[in-house]
Amino acid sequence: MKGNVRNRKEAPGSNPGGVLHQRRNLPYSYTTMALAGLAISGAIMYTVMYVKKKPEASATDVAKAATGTAKPEDTHPRK
């Protein structure tokens, strides 16, 4: 009997053409995935800050606050 599992010469679990094949490689490098994650996180953070901004603040003020380069005159309401 050729199809008998007990007479197979391969080690158990070695199923080269099976349906439950797992990938050994990731689709992108770790560096690429980390940079993409940082970019996505930054975009989400900027969007949340922009949505919650006060009406008198501009998009530039939000960007300065998001990057931490804002000065007190950028964060106080204009008169």
JOJODA-V634315 format. One line per field, one symbol per residue. phi: phi as a letter, one per 20 degrees, with the letter a starting at -180 (. if undefined). psi: psi as a letter, one per 40 degrees, with the letter a starting at -180 (. if undefined). burial: 1 if it has 9 or more other ideal C-beta (glycine too) atoms within 8 Angstrom, else 0. A space follows every 10 residues. Layout:
phi = ???
psi = ???
burial = ???
This chain:
phi = .fefffefef ffnecfdffe fdfedefcff ffffffffff ffffffffff feffgeeeff ffffffendf dgfedefed
psi = hdehddeidi ihehgdfidf hiidiidiid dddddddddd dddddddddd deiideiidd ddddddeeei idedeiii.
burial = 0000000000 0000000000 0000000000 0010010000 0100110011 0010000000 1111110001 000100000
